[in-house]
Amino acid sequence: MGLKEKLQSDLTDAIRTRTEVKSGTIRMLLAAITTEEVSGKAARVLKDDEIITVLSREAKKRREAVEAYVAAKRDDLADKERAEGEVIAQYLPAQLTKDEIKKLIAEAITETGAAGPAGMGLVMKVLSPKIAGKADGGVVSGLVKAALGQ
């Protein structure tokens, strides 16, 4: 069963059990997937790795919204976004720890022979497929800059 089919099955279950947050969040995820499928010149069916990219984007939106709501002292809305983020996290691969990311960065630097700021692109090119959906790009970028001594 693909990820999209799992989402559709879980939506049915959430509706049956009247789990409002889960059903609403899954509906939003399926809408985002459908939007991605029909964007561009021709409609297509997303593969699981592309769906994970869409889910990662939605999870990032939730994290940013939580920060904004906390700054605005709107804890009720922040809690809603956190709950949605937890539902999305169930469908994403396990997130890498900073130590795991640093290890992958060290391997990528060794593999590419990158040094200094100019090597950032080379390292990120090697890292991107390994971390897709498993780590926040901003965190990884910051760790790569630190490792390259920028």
ZIBEL-V834312 format. One record per residue. N is the residue number from 1. RES is the residue in three letters. PHI is phi in radians with two decimals (NA if undefined). PSI is psi in whole degrees, 0 to 359 (none if undefined). BURIAL is + if it has 24 or more other C-alpha atoms within 12 Angstrom, else -. Layout:
N&RES&PHI&PSI&BURIAL ; N&RES&PHI&PSI&BURIAL
This chain:
1&MET&NA&127&- ; 2&GLY&-1.30&170&- ; 3&LEU&-1.14&321&+ ; 4&LYS&-1.15&319&+ ; 5&GLU&-1.14&322&- ; 6&LYS&-1.11&318&- ; 7&LEU&-1.06&316&+ ; 8&GLN&-1.14&321&+ ; 9&SER&-1.15&316&- ; 10&ASP&-1.16&329&+ ; 11&LEU&-1.11&315&+ ; 12&THR&-1.03&315&- ; 13&ASP&-1.10&318&- ; 14&ALA&-1.15&324&- ; 15&ILE&-1.18&317&- ; 16&ARG&-1.08&320&- ; 17&THR&-1.54&1&- ; 18&ARG&1.00&42&- ; 19&THR&-1.55&95&- ; 20&GLU&-1.03&310&- ; 21&VAL&-1.11&314&+ ; 22&LYS&-1.15&314&+ ; 23&SER&-1.14&318&+ ; 24&GLY&-1.11&318&+ ; 25&THR&-1.18&317&+ ; 26&ILE&-1.14&321&+ ; 27&ARG&-1.03&316&+ ; 28&MET&-1.10&320&+ ; 29&LEU&-1.14&315&+ ; 30&LEU&-1.11&324&+ ; 31&ALA&-1.14&319&- ; 32&ALA&-1.13&321&+ ; 33&ILE&-1.14&314&+ ; 34&THR&-1.09&318&- ; 35&THR&-1.03&317&- ; 36&GLU&-1.14&323&+ ; 37&GLU&-1.16&324&- ; 38&VAL&-1.66&356&- ; 39&SER&-1.32&156&- ; 40&GLY&1.66&193&- ; 41&LYS&-1.39&327&- ; 42&ALA&-2.37&143&- ; 43&ALA&-1.18&148&- ; 44&ARG&-2.61&168&- ; 45&VAL&-1.80&128&- ; 46&LEU&-1.32&143&+ ; 47&LYS&-1.44&167&- ; 48&ASP&-1.01&320&- ; 49&ASP&-1.17&328&+ ; 50&GLU&-1.26&325&+ ; 51&ILE&-1.15&321&+ ; 52&ILE&-1.10&323&+ ; 53&THR&-1.09&317&+ ; 54&VAL&-1.11&316&+ ; 55&LEU&-1.12&321&+ ; 56&SER&-1.09&319&+ ; 57&ARG&-1.09&317&+ ; 58&GLU&-1.16&321&+ ; 59&ALA&-1.10&319&+ ; 60&LYS&-1.11&320&+ ; 61&LYS&-1.03&319&- ; 62&ARG&-1.15&317&+ ; 63&ARG&-1.07&316&+ ; 64&GLU&-1.16&322&- ; 65&ALA&-1.15&320&+ ; 66&VAL&-1.04&314&+ ; 67&GLU&-1.04&316&- ; 68&ALA&-1.13&317&- ; 69&TYR&-1.19&323&- ; 70&VAL&-1.14&318&- ; 71&ALA&-1.11&328&- ; 72&ALA&-1.55&4&- ; 73&LYS&1.03&41&- ; 74&ARG&-1.96&72&- ; 75&ASP&-1.09&329&- ; 76&ASP&-1.09&315&- ; 77&LEU&-1.26&325&- ; 78&ALA&-1.11&320&- ; 79&ASP&-1.11&321&- ; 80&LYS&-1.10&315&+ ; 81&GLU&-1.15&321&+ ; 82&ARG&-1.07&316&+ ; 83&ALA&-1.08&318&+ ; 84&GLU&-1.12&320&+ ; 85&GLY&-1.07&323&+ ; 86&GLU&-1.16&322&- ; 87&VAL&-1.14&315&+ ; 88&ILE&-1.07&320&+ ; 89&ALA&-1.05&333&+ ; 90&GLN&-1.12&337&- ; 91&TYR&-1.79&356&+ ; 92&LEU&-1.66&153&+ ; 93&PRO&-1.11&159&- ; 94&ALA&-0.99&135&- ; 95&GLN&-1.34&143&- ; 96&LEU&-1.33&146&- ; 97&THR&-1.41&165&- ; 98&LYS&-1.05&321&- ; 99&ASP&-1.10&319&- ; 100&GLU&-1.13&321&- ; 101&ILE&-1.14&316&+ ; 102&LYS&-1.06&322&+ ; 103&LYS&-1.14&316&- ; 104&LEU&-1.11&323&+ ; 105&ILE&-1.13&315&+ ; 106&ALA&-1.06&318&+ ; 107&GLU&-1.11&319&- ; 108&ALA&-1.17&322&+ ; 109&ILE&-1.14&317&+ ; 110&THR&-1.10&315&- ; 111&GLU&-1.10&319&- ; 112&THR&-1.59&339&- ; 113&GLY&1.25&22&- ; 114&ALA&-1.20&146&+ ; 115&ALA&-2.58&136&- ; 116&GLY&1.28&181&- ; 117&PRO&-1.03&330&- ; 118&ALA&-1.15&336&- ; 119&GLY&-1.47&357&+ ; 120&MET&-0.97&312&+ ; 121&GLY&-1.08&318&- ; 122&LEU&-1.08&314&- ; 123&VAL&-1.14&315&+ ; 124&MET&-1.12&325&+ ; 125&LYS&-1.11&320&- ; 126&VAL&-1.29&321&+ ; 127&LEU&-1.27&322&+ ; 128&SER&-0.85&311&+ ; 129&PRO&-1.15&331&- ; 130&LYS&-1.32&332&+ ; 131&ILE&-1.88&359&+ ; 132&ALA&-0.91&119&+ ; 133&GLY&1.37&355&+ ; 134&LYS&-1.88&351&+ ; 135&ALA&-2.73&151&+ ; 136&ASP&-1.28&128&+ ; 137&GLY&-1.03&324&+ ; 138&GLY&-1.13&319&- ; 139&VAL&-1.13&314&- ; 140&VAL&-1.08&316&+ ; 141&SER&-1.03&316&+ ; 142&GLY&-1.09&319&- ; 143&LEU&-1.19&324&+ ; 144&VAL&-1.16&317&+ ; 145&LYS&-1.03&317&+ ; 146&ALA&-1.12&319&- ; 147&ALA&-1.19&328&+ ; 148&LEU&-1.54&359&+ ; 149&GLY&1.29&39&- ; 150&GLN&-1.54&none&-
